Amino acid sequence: MTDVLTTIISSAAVAAIVSSGAVAWNGWRDRVSRIKLQRMQEDHQVELRDADRKHEAELRDVDRLQEVALRELDRQHENKATISSGSRSTARPSTPPPRDS
């Protein structure tokens, strides 16, 4: 009877130890999974920030190019206006014909 009781107690102790080990193992696996997921999220956020920075830099470059193109168009327009007003100013003003008195 003592042997049976010892076997039952030993089996219960072993089962508790195995169960505790399984819970600890699952907890460790969950923790590792959470850490991996967190690292993946952080890496993804870094990639998104880098993509945002690159996109903003590209937009700034496009804005600069547009500003340069607009300034050039303004200059061309001003040059055309100056040339056309200059040709008017170099033309002789019309004078009335002399009067015969």
C-alpha positions as a printed Julia matrix, in Angstrom:
101×3 Matrix{Float64}:
  0.0     0.0     0.0
  2.86    2.33    0.79
  4.4     1.62   -2.59
  1.14    2.51   -4.33
  0.83    5.7    -2.29
  4.47    6.61   -3.04
  3.91    5.97   -6.74
  0.79    8.16   -6.77
  2.56   10.99   -4.95
  5.61   10.67   -7.19
  3.41   10.65  -10.3
  1.55   13.72   -9.07
  4.82   15.52   -8.36
  6.21   14.61  -11.79
  2.96   15.73  -13.45
  3.1    19.05  -11.59
  6.72   19.57  -12.62
  5.98   18.67  -16.26
  2.89   20.9   -16.26
  4.85   23.78  -14.74
  7.59   23.27  -17.32
  5.03   23.28  -20.14
  3.45   26.5   -18.84
  6.88   28.1   -18.51
  7.84   26.93  -22.0
  4.62   28.33  -23.49
  5.12   31.59  -21.61
  8.67   31.84  -22.93
  7.49   31.08  -26.47
  4.79   33.76  -26.18
  7.32   36.25  -24.9
  9.74   35.49  -27.74
  6.88   35.8   -30.23
  5.86   39.17  -28.78
  9.46   40.4   -28.89
  9.8    39.26  -32.53
  6.52   40.96  -33.41
  7.58   44.15  -31.63
 10.9    44.18  -33.49
  9.13   43.61  -36.8
  6.78   46.52  -36.04
  9.7    48.77  -35.09
 11.58   47.81  -38.27
  8.46   48.49  -40.31
  8.04   51.89  -38.66
 11.67   52.73  -39.43
 11.12   51.71  -43.06
  7.98   53.86  -43.24
  9.82   56.86  -41.76
 12.64   56.39  -44.27
 10.15   56.16  -47.12
  8.42   59.31  -45.83
 11.73   61.18  -45.68
 12.64   60.1   -49.2
  9.21   61.06  -50.48
  9.37   64.46  -48.78
 12.84   65.04  -50.28
 11.51   64.13  -53.72
  8.6    66.52  -53.26
 10.98   69.3   -52.2
 13.09   68.61  -55.3
 10.01   68.76  -57.52
  8.95   72.02  -55.82
 12.41   73.49  -56.43
 12.34   72.45  -60.07
  8.88   73.97  -60.48
 10.03   77.2   -58.84
 13.03   77.36  -61.18
 10.82   76.68  -64.2
  8.33   79.34  -63.11
 11.11   81.89  -62.56
 12.47   81.11  -66.0
  9.03   81.56  -67.54
  8.64   84.86  -65.67
 12.02   86.01  -66.98
 11.08   85.04  -70.51
  7.78   86.85  -70.18
  9.49   89.94  -68.76
 12.05   89.85  -71.58
  9.29   89.67  -74.17
  7.46   92.53  -72.47
 10.67   94.59  -72.31
 11.46   93.89  -75.94
  7.99   94.81  -77.11
  7.85   97.97  -74.97
 11.38   98.84  -76.03
 10.47   98.65  -79.69
  7.62  101.02  -79.04
  9.83  103.5   -77.23
 12.42  103.56  -80.02
  9.81  104.3   -82.64
  9.52  107.96  -83.54
  6.57  109.68  -82.05
  4.19  110.87  -84.68
  4.39  114.63  -85.13
  1.68  116.6   -86.73
  2.5   117.94  -90.18
  3.67  121.59  -90.26
  0.97  124.17  -90.78
  1.01  126.43  -93.72
  0.19  129.82  -92.46
